[in-house]
Structures are given as C-alpha cells and as structure tokens.
C-alpha cells in the first residue's frame, strides 16, 4: 500500500464493485458497467457505488464490533477456548486495548475510505451528466460523503476533505470537522427527496435532518474528544431540537406499535425507519445481525437445517442488571423491547410439535434453556404427524451434547465465563427466512436512523440546554407508550440524564449507538465486565498502521491518534 492517498481516493471508487443496490420507487440503482448505456443508466451507475459498501461497513465484525463490543453492552469471549479467539482482538476491543493492527479496525477504515472515494468519483462524474436526476444524485453523493466522514470523525477523530479527484485530501479535526460536515449536509438538504419518494435505503430529507441532529448532539465530544467534561452549547442543543422537530413535523416517519417489527424481515416498509442499509435478499443482502449472537445449535428455519448461529457476543451482566434495576421484582420481559416469545413451548411444555410455518425463534434478549428444532445427522426430527419436533437444545454441533444451550448471566474471559453457553444472547434482528446458512441473503434492513432516536435526542437536548425535564419526559414516555402491540412499558415518573442514558440502552441496544452514547454521557471510562481501562484516549480508535504506512511518502500527513 505504498501509494499516495490521493491516488487511493481516486481509484478506490473503481474497485471492489459489489452487488448491493438501493431503491428508488422500487427501481434499483444498478452499478453494472455495460456498453451503450442510456443517460439514466449512466447516472445510476455513478450513484449506486456510493451506497454499495454500506453492507460491508455494517457487517457484524466491522462497525458493529467497534460500536458495541467496546462497550458495556456486548462482550465476545474466546468461546470454549476454540472459537472467536481471532488472536485476542475481541478481548482487546472490549477491554479498550485495541492496537493499530486490529483487522476489524482496518476493515472498517477501508470501507469508509473507499466509500468516500466512491462519492468523490460520483460527484465528479455527475458534473457532465445531462440526466434530469443529475442534481438529485449529486446531492445524494455529496450527502453520503458527509455521512461517511461523520462516521470517520466519530470512530477515528478525523475527516477527509476532497473535491478534486486529482488532489490530495485535506485532513481536519475537531470544530473544523463538525462545521464542514454540517455545511455539507445543509448544502444538500434542499435538493433531496422525502423518504416517501426514495425509501429508507437512500439518503433523504428526513435522514439528513436526523444526521444533523446527531452531529450537533455529539459536537461537544467531537470538538474536545479527550476532555474531562464536554461543553454542550445551547446553540448546539437548539439545533438538535430544530432538526428533530423537522423530522417529527414532516410526517415522514411514524413510531411502530410493534417494536420487533422495526428489525423484522419486512422492515423495508416499516414507517419508523428513516435511513437504513438496504439489505433485501433480492439485492444480495447479507445482514448477519441475527446469526451473530445465538447458539450454533439454534436452527431457526424449518426449511434450512444448516442455517444456524455462531455463539458470538452476549450481553454483559452489567447491562442486564440495568434492566433488573429498572424493573425490580418484575421480570424485565414485561418490557416489550426486552423479549418477544414466538415458541409456545415456553408457556406450554406439552407443545413439542410445531408446524413448519409456525416455527420461529424467539426475539430480544434470550435467557436460560433454549428450545428449538432438534437435529440429528444434519436433518430435523419430525413428529408422527410430520411437524417439527421441538425440545431442549444442547451443544451437539460442538460435540458437547452434555452441555445444554442454556444461556447464563455469567459471561467473562475466564474459562467458565467463556463456555459456549455463557451470556444472555441477543436476537433483535429477525433471522432471514431466505438464508440457507444464516450468513447470507439477509432480508432485514439495518437501521441507521429511526424516529425513536429522534424523540430521545430531542429529550436529551431539552435536558442539557435548559433542564426541561417535563419536555424531555414527555418525549421519552411518548416513545414508550407507542409500543402497543403488547403491553407497553409503564410511563416513567421522572427523567434525569442518567435515566435517559438507561432508557437509550433499553431502546437502542445492539443498534451501534452505545459507544457514542457512553462517551457523551461520561460512562466510557467506567468499569464493567472485564474492562477497567479508564484512558480517555481510547474514546477513538487507532488509525490502521497500513494506512499510515501507505501515506509514509507524505511526511506528517497521517498521524496516529494519541495513545496508540
């Protein structure tokens, strides 16, 4: 990688074309390169690559790992001493000991850099386009460049500014970076279409307002990333309120009565979602969120007896206990966001035969003994009537038939805490009904922004600006009361920043918001399961050593972040 970054930025947009596409009035943007293209096909081919690497960025081992496993929500031990060891990178990530050679950090960086490059290529190519959509597509490409830079700022503390493909990017940080991203999003906002026109898989007006609110909410952190305190300026909080109001008043999104439908296989049309990674199976989606946490002996699909989980991360006891503390003597499954029961075996032990069409894995936070389709020699057992035989699961695939698939609260890096069955698991996203392996053909769009976050960001801004507890409480309780498919969570009687932080954990667990939330609320240097490091310089990740080596012929251009 001994090349100038200017060259990398110029050519990376021409490389690694994927099959991912996006949706415009049920028409996909196709990045296939063929001869004799029409003008419309040409501009589609320029814009589609700006979205195409989003599925790679949002894979379970890239952005998700950095945003969740580094926090008190998720932990991934060395399972059974044989699985998910990966040279200790997940242990280091959780304990805040990540290094600049970590492959997940490197892969995340590469997806961001390549995506920024593709946006630059699209913007340049669209300058000469005669399509009536050229202005809209240019705005989308420019807005996506701002979004990728916003993620880059959040993770690595830097932003790349580049308009001319033939020049070297300028690197900016702090307040300058915040102002640049804000100006770019504001510049494209008037041109973008409403979500109702382009769908959640493409940058739309409500998505830009959501990103502007998120940017200003975190601006105090970005301006002073290593600060002992953060200055949440009134003008920043006013902007958060302004842009969240825009989203809410636009009517472009609606809170979902069914919480888990937001993460279901049909969520592309869920009204709560504002912006998402389009993962529909016909677009070769590979959402792996559903397979990552559950057991390798959980087989969620009657049609595919090889589609299973991988015994990846569980939630920490610390995070689970936040639910227990909130509900006291009442089991936290009382909250419809915590758990959704789909197998009646949990409430009716005699019901051990299940029709294929009715067989669905439970959702949310999974605890204790798990039940499911029983498999012998690669085939599901059947009842005399042909239905699936459902029973208590054990770790047959791990050659540990003596070990029940019974998830425990205990999970840590000890031998006992690293066993296959340790840790409560998360099945928030629905397992794709079209995935014959669990690792392909994902259906559920991965949420980037949704309306509940809009309300809770507004609540936080009200608290931080003027201690408007009444206004903040109203927003929080509005979201809680909206989950009416089952019994909604009880209304809160009061709200503080600490309670709001807890509420964000309940609402957004496993959604890649935990790390910035912990930093913003002053929790990231705290202690939790297997994590004692309190170094503020671990708030952002190291720039990959390969990137620094690649820029070595530009002395002083790309400097490693402090503390690495």
C-alpha positions in Angstrom: 0.0 0.0 0.0 2.9 2.3 -0.8 0.8 4.8 -2.7 -0.3 8.4 -2.1 -3.7 8.7 -0.5 -4.7 10.9 -3.4 -4.3 8.0 -5.7 -6.1 5.7 -3.4 -9.0 8.1 -3.2 -9.1 8.5 -6.9 -9.1 4.8 -7.9 -10.8 3.1 -5.0 -14.2 4.1 -6.3 -13.5 2.0 -9.4 -12.6 -1.1 -7.3 -14.4 -3.7 -5.3 -17.8 -3.3 -7.1 -20.4 -5.2 -5.1 -23.9 -6.5 -5.8 -25.5 -4.2 -3.3 -28.0 -1.7 -4.7 -30.5 0.8 -3.5 -34.1 1.5 -4.1 -35.9 4.3 -6.0 -39.7 3.8 -6.3 -39.0 0.1 -6.3 -36.3 0.6 -9.1 -32.9 -0.4 -8.1 -29.8 1.7 -8.8 -27.6 -0.6 -10.8 -23.8 -0.2 -10.8 -23.2 -2.8 -13.6 -20.8 -1.5 -16.2 -22.0 -2.2 -19.7 -21.6 -0.7 -23.1 -24.1 1.7 -24.7 -25.7 2.9 -21.5 -28.5 5.4 -21.6 -28.0 8.7 -19.8 -30.2 7.5 -16.9 -28.3 4.2 -16.7 -25.0 6.1 -16.6 -26.0 8.3 -13.7 -27.5 5.3 -11.8 -24.2 3.6 -12.3 -22.3 6.6 -10.8 -24.6 6.9 -7.8 -25.0 3.2 -6.8 -21.4 2.6 -5.7 -21.8 5.4 -3.1 -24.2 3.1 -1.2 -22.7 -0.3 -2.3 -20.3 -0.7 0.6 -22.7 0.1 3.3 -23.5 -3.6 3.9 -19.8 -4.3 4.3 -19.4 -1.3 6.7 -22.3 -2.6 8.8 -21.2 -6.2 9.0 -21.1 -7.8 12.4 -17.3 -7.7 12.6 -16.7 -4.1 11.4 -18.9 -1.2 12.6 -21.0 -3.3 14.9 -17.9 -4.7 16.6 -16.4 -1.3 17.2 -19.6 0.3 18.4 -20.9 -2.5 20.6 -18.2 -4.9 21.7 -16.1 -1.9 23.0 -19.0 -1.1 25.4 -20.8 -2.4 28.4 -23.5 -3.9 26.2 -21.6 -6.6 24.3 -18.7 -9.0 25.1 -17.2 -11.7 22.9 -15.0 -14.2 24.9 -12.9 -17.0 23.4 -15.7 -19.5 23.1 -14.7 -22.8 24.6 -11.1 -22.0 24.0 -11.5 -22.7 20.3 -13.9 -20.2 18.7 -13.8 -16.5 18.2 -10.2 -16.3 19.5 -9.0 -14.3 16.5 -5.7 -13.6 18.1 -7.4 -11.8 21.0 -8.8 -8.9 19.0 -12.3 -9.1 20.6 -10.9 -9.4 24.1 -8.7 -6.4 23.4 -11.6 -4.4 21.9 -13.8 -5.0 24.9 -11.0 -4.1 27.4 -10.0 -1.0 25.4 -6.7 -2.4 24.4 -7.1 -2.4 20.6 -4.0 -1.8 18.5 -3.4 -0.3 15.1 -3.0 -3.7 13.5 -6.5 -4.9 14.5 -8.2 -6.3 11.4 -11.7 -5.2 12.3 -10.4 -1.6 12.7 -8.6 -1.9 9.4 -11.6 -3.3 7.6 -13.9 -0.6 9.0 -11.4 2.1 7.9 -11.1 0.6 4.5 -14.9 0.6 3.9 -15.1 4.2 4.9 -12.2 5.4 2.8 -13.4 3.5 -0.2 -16.9 4.8 0.2 -15.7 8.4 0.5 -13.7 7.8 -2.7 -16.7 6.5 -4.5 -18.7 9.6 -3.5 -16.0 11.8 -4.9 -15.9 9.8 -8.1 -19.7 10.1 -8.4 -19.7 13.8 -7.8 -17.1 14.3 -10.5 -18.8 12.1 -13.0 -22.2 13.7 -12.5 -20.9 17.2 -13.3 -21.2 16.5 -17.0 -24.4 14.4 -16.8 -27.4 15.5 -18.7 -30.0 13.4 -16.8 -32.8 15.3 -15.1 -31.7 13.3 -12.0 -28.1 14.6 -12.0 -28.7 17.3 -9.4 -30.5 14.9 -7.1 -27.9 12.3 -7.5 -25.1 14.8 -6.9 -26.8 15.9 -3.7 -27.1 12.2 -2.5 -23.4 11.5 -3.3 -22.3 14.7 -1.5 -24.5 13.9 1.4 -23.2 10.3 1.6 -19.7 11.7 1.6 -20.6 13.8 4.6 -22.2 10.8 6.3 -19.1 8.6 5.8 -16.9 11.4 7.1 -19.2 11.8 10.1 -18.6 8.1 10.9 -14.9 8.6 10.3 -14.9 11.5 12.8 -16.8 9.5 15.4 -14.5 6.5 15.1 -11.1 7.9 14.3 -11.4 11.6 15.1 -10.6 12.9 11.5 -12.4 14.0 8.4 -11.1 13.9 4.8 -11.9 17.0 2.7 -11.6 16.4 -1.0 -13.4 17.8 -4.1 -10.9 17.4 -6.9 -10.1 13.8 -7.5 -6.6 14.8 -8.7 -5.5 16.4 -5.4 -4.6 15.1 -2.0 -7.3 15.1 0.7 -7.0 17.6 3.5 -7.4 16.2 7.0 -9.3 18.2 9.5 -10.4 17.5 13.1 -12.5 18.9 15.9 -14.6 22.0 15.5 -13.5 22.5 11.9 -14.6 18.9 11.1 -18.0 19.5 12.7 -18.6 22.7 10.8 -17.5 21.0 7.5 -19.9 18.1 7.9 -22.7 20.4 8.9 -22.2 22.7 5.9 -22.2 19.7 3.5 -25.4 18.3 4.9 -27.1 21.7 4.9 -26.0 22.2 1.3 -27.7 19.1 0.0 -30.8 19.2 2.2 -33.0 21.4 -0.1 -32.4 19.1 -3.1 -33.0 15.7 -1.5 -36.3 13.9 -1.8 -38.7 13.0 1.0 -38.3 9.4 2.4 -41.7 8.6 0.8 -40.2 9.1 -2.6 -36.8 7.3 -2.4 -37.4 5.0 0.6 -35.2 4.5 3.6 -32.3 2.9 1.7 -31.3 6.2 0.1 -30.3 9.5 1.7 -33.5 11.6 2.1 -34.5 14.8 3.7 -35.5 13.3 7.0 -32.3 11.3 7.1 -30.2 14.5 6.7 -32.2 16.2 9.5 -31.5 13.1 11.6 -27.8 13.2 10.9 -27.7 17.0 11.6 -29.4 16.4 15.0 -26.9 13.5 15.8 -23.9 15.6 14.7 -24.9 18.6 16.9 -25.7 16.4 19.9 -22.2 14.9 19.7 -20.5 18.1 18.6 -19.2 18.8 22.2 -17.4 15.4 22.1 -16.0 15.8 18.6 -14.6 19.3 19.5 -12.8 18.0 22.6 -12.5 14.3 22.3 -10.2 13.8 25.3 -11.9 16.4 27.5 -12.7 15.6 31.2 -16.0 17.4 30.6 -18.0 18.4 27.5 -19.4 21.8 26.7 -22.9 21.1 25.4 -23.5 24.6 24.0 -27.1 26.0 24.0 -26.8 26.7 20.3 -25.9 23.1 19.6 -28.9 21.9 21.6 -31.1 24.4 19.8 -30.0 22.8 16.5 -30.8 19.3 17.8 -34.3 20.5 18.8 -34.7 22.3 15.4 -33.8 19.3 13.3 -35.7 16.7 15.4 -38.7 19.0 15.2 -38.3 19.0 11.4 -38.3 15.2 11.3 -41.3 14.9 13.6 -43.4 17.6 12.0 -42.6 16.3 8.4 -44.7 13.2 9.0 -42.1 11.2 7.1 -41.8 8.6 9.9 -44.2 7.1 12.4 -43.4 5.2 15.6 -44.0 1.4 15.3 -46.5 -0.2 17.6 -44.6 -3.5 17.2 -41.1 -2.9 18.5 -39.5 -6.0 16.9 -41.1 -5.3 13.5 -38.6 -2.5 13.2 -36.0 -5.2 12.9 -38.0 -7.8 11.0 -37.6 -9.2 7.6 -40.2 -6.9 6.2 -38.8 -3.8 7.8 -38.0 -2.1 4.5 -41.5 -0.6 4.7 -41.6 0.0 8.4 -42.6 3.6 8.9 -40.4 4.2 11.9 -37.2 3.7 9.9 -35.8 6.9 8.4 -32.4 5.7 7.0 -31.1 2.2 6.7 -28.8 -0.2 4.9 -30.9 -1.8 2.2 -30.5 -5.5 2.9 -33.3 -7.1 1.0 -32.4 -10.7 -0.1 -33.0 -10.0 -3.8 -30.3 -7.3 -3.6 -27.9 -10.0 -2.2 -28.3 -8.6 1.4 -26.1 -10.3 4.0 -27.4 -8.9 7.3 -25.7 -11.2 9.8 -27.0 -9.5 12.9 -29.4 -12.4 13.6 -26.9 -15.2 13.4 -24.0 -13.5 15.3 -25.1 -13.9 18.9 -27.3 -17.1 19.0 -26.0 -20.6 19.5 -24.6 -22.8 16.8 -27.2 -25.3 17.9 -30.1 -23.0 17.3 -31.6 -23.6 13.9 -34.3 -21.0 13.3 -35.6 -22.1 9.9 -37.6 -25.3 9.2 -36.7 -25.1 5.5 -32.9 -24.9 6.0 -31.4 -27.4 8.5 -27.9 -25.9 8.1 -28.8 -22.3 8.9 -27.7 -21.7 12.5 -26.0 -19.3 14.8 -22.3 -18.9 15.8 -22.2 -18.4 19.6 -20.8 -14.9 19.2 -21.3 -12.0 21.6 -23.6 -12.0 24.6 -24.7 -9.0 26.7 -22.7 -8.3 29.9 -24.1 -8.9 33.3 -23.7 -5.1 33.8 -26.1 -4.3 31.0 -28.6 -7.0 32.0 -28.6 -5.7 35.6 -29.6 -2.2 34.3 -32.9 -3.9 33.3 -33.2 -5.6 36.6 -32.7 -2.4 38.5 -35.3 -0.6 36.4 -38.0 -3.3 37.0 -37.2 -4.5 40.5 -39.3 -7.5 41.4 -40.9 -7.6 38.0 -39.2 -9.6 35.3 -37.7 -7.3 32.6 -39.5 -9.4 29.9 -42.5 -7.3 31.0 -41.0 -4.6 28.7 -41.9 -5.4 25.1 -38.5 -4.3 23.9 -36.7 -6.9 26.0 -38.2 -10.1 24.7 -40.7 -11.5 22.2 -41.9 -15.1 22.7 -42.5 -17.0 19.5 -42.3 -20.6 20.6 -45.2 -21.7 22.8 -43.0 -24.4 24.3 -42.0 -21.7 26.9 -45.5 -21.5 28.2 -46.9 -24.9 27.2 -44.4 -27.7 27.8 -46.6 -30.2 26.1 -46.5 -28.4 22.8 -43.4 -30.2 21.4 -44.6 -30.5 17.8 -44.6 -27.3 15.7 -45.8 -26.8 12.1 -43.1 -25.6 9.8 -45.0 -22.3 9.1 -45.3 -21.6 12.8 -41.7 -22.3 13.8 -40.0 -19.0 14.7 -37.1 -18.3 17.0 -37.7 -16.0 19.9 -36.5 -12.4 19.7 -34.9 -9.9 22.0 -32.7 -10.9 24.9 -32.6 -14.7 25.3 -32.0 -16.2 28.7 -31.9 -19.7 30.2 -32.7 -23.0 28.5 -33.4 -22.7 24.8 -35.8 -24.8 22.8 -35.8 -25.4 19.1 -35.9 -27.9 16.3 -34.0 -31.0 17.2 -31.4 -32.1 14.6 -29.8 -35.5 14.1 -27.2 -36.3 11.4 -28.0 -33.0 9.6 -31.8 -33.5 9.5 -34.6 -32.2 11.7 -36.5 -34.8 13.7 -40.2 -35.0 12.9 -43.3 -35.9 14.9 -45.6 -38.7 13.7 -47.8 -36.0 12.0 -44.8 -34.6 10.1 -44.4 -31.5 12.3 -41.1 -30.3 13.6 -40.1 -31.9 16.9 -39.1 -29.2 19.3 -37.2 -29.8 22.5 -34.4 -28.7 24.8 -31.3 -27.9 22.9 -27.8 -29.0 23.7 -24.4 -28.4 22.1 -24.5 -31.3 19.7 -22.7 -29.4 16.9 -19.8 -28.7 19.3 -19.6 -32.3 20.3 -20.8 -31.3 23.7 -24.2 -33.0 23.9 -23.8 -32.9 27.7 -23.8 -29.0 27.7 -27.3 -27.6 27.4 -28.0 -24.5 25.3 -28.9 -22.7 28.5 -27.7 -19.1 28.4 -26.4 -17.8 31.8 -26.0 -14.3 33.1 -22.3 -15.0 33.7 -20.0 -14.1 30.8 -16.4 -13.0 31.0 -12.9 -14.0 29.9 -12.4 -16.8 32.5 -12.6 -20.4 31.4 -16.0 -20.8 33.0 -17.3 -17.5 31.6 -16.1 -18.3 28.1 -18.0 -21.5 27.6 -20.4 -21.8 24.7 -23.5 -21.3 26.8 -22.4 -18.2 28.7 -24.0 -14.9 28.4 -27.6 -13.9 27.6 -27.9 -13.6 23.8 -29.5 -11.0 21.5 -31.8 -11.9 18.6 -33.0 -8.4 17.9 -33.0 -8.7 14.1 -35.1 -11.4 12.7 -33.4 -14.4 11.2 -33.7 -14.2 7.4 -36.3 -16.7 6.1 -34.3 -16.9 2.8 -30.9 -17.6 4.3 -29.9 -21.2 3.8 -26.8 -20.7 6.0 -27.7 -17.8 8.3 -24.7 -15.9 6.8 -26.2 -14.9 3.5 -29.3 -13.4 1.9 -30.3 -11.2 4.8 -33.7 -9.6 4.5 -33.9 -7.0 7.3 -32.6 -3.5 6.5 -30.0 -2.4 9.1 -31.2 0.7 10.9 -29.1 3.8 10.7 -31.7 6.3 12.0 -35.2 5.8 13.2 -37.9 8.0 14.8 -37.5 6.8 18.4 -33.9 8.2 18.3 -35.3 11.5 17.1 -37.5 11.8 20.1 -34.8 10.7 22.5 -32.2 13.1 21.0 -34.7 15.9 21.4 -35.3 14.9 25.0 -31.6 14.9 25.7 -31.2 18.3 24.1 -34.0 19.7 26.3 -32.4 18.3 29.4 -28.9 19.6 28.5 -30.0 23.0 27.3 -32.4 24.2 30.0 -33.1 21.2 32.2 -36.5 21.0 30.6 -37.3 17.7 32.4 -41.1 18.0 31.7 -40.5 18.3 27.9 -37.9 15.5 28.0 -40.1 13.2 30.0 -43.0 13.7 27.5 -40.8 12.7 24.6 -39.5 9.6 26.4 -42.9 8.5 27.5 -44.3 9.1 24.0 -41.9 6.5 22.6 -42.5 4.1 25.5 -46.3 4.4 25.0 -46.1 3.7 21.3 -45.2 0.0 21.7 -48.8 -1.1 21.9 -48.7 -4.5 20.1 -48.3 -5.9 23.5 -48.4 -4.2 26.9 -46.4 -1.0 26.5 -43.7 -0.2 29.1 -45.1 1.8 32.0 -44.6 5.5 31.9 -41.7 7.0 33.7 -42.5 9.4 36.5 -39.3 11.5 36.2 -36.3 11.8 34.0 -32.6 12.7 34.5 -29.6 12.3 32.3 -28.7 9.1 34.0 -32.2 7.7 33.5 -32.2 8.9 29.9 -28.9 7.0 29.3 -30.5 3.9 30.7 -33.6 4.4 28.5 -31.4 4.8 25.4 -29.8 1.4 26.3 -33.3 -0.2 26.5 -34.5 1.3 23.3 -31.3 1.0 21.1 -29.3 -2.0 22.4 -27.4 -3.8 19.6 -28.0 -0.8 17.2 -24.5 0.5 17.1 -25.2 3.6 19.2 -23.8 2.5 22.5 -20.2 3.7 22.2 -21.0 7.3 21.3 -23.8 7.3 23.9 -21.4 6.1 26.6 -18.8 8.8 25.7 -21.3 11.6 25.5 -22.8 10.6 28.9 -19.4 10.3 30.6 -19.7 6.5 31.0 -17.0 5.2 28.6 -14.1 5.4 31.1 -16.1 3.4 33.7 -15.6 -0.2 34.8 -17.6 -3.2 33.7 -17.2 -6.9 33.0 -13.5 -7.4 32.0 -12.9 -3.7 31.4 -11.0 -1.4 33.8 -9.1 0.8 31.4 -10.0 4.5 32.0 -7.8 6.1 29.4 -9.8 8.9 27.7 -7.6 8.4 24.6 -9.4 5.1 23.9 -12.6 7.1 23.0 -11.5 6.9 19.4 -9.7 4.1 17.6 -6.2 3.8 16.2 -5.7 4.7 12.6 -4.7 1.4 10.9 -0.9 1.0 10.6 -1.4 0.0 6.9 -3.0 3.5 6.3 -0.1 5.3 8.0 2.4 3.2 6.1 0.6 4.0 2.8 1.0 7.7 3.5 4.6 7.5 4.5 5.7 9.4 1.4 3.7 12.4 2.6 5.6 13.2 5.9 3.3 14.4 8.7 0.2 13.8 6.6 -1.5 11.0 8.5 -0.6 11.0 12.2 -1.5 8.2 14.6 -4.1 9.1 17.2 -2.8 9.8 20.7 -2.5 6.8 23.0 -1.7 4.3 20.2 
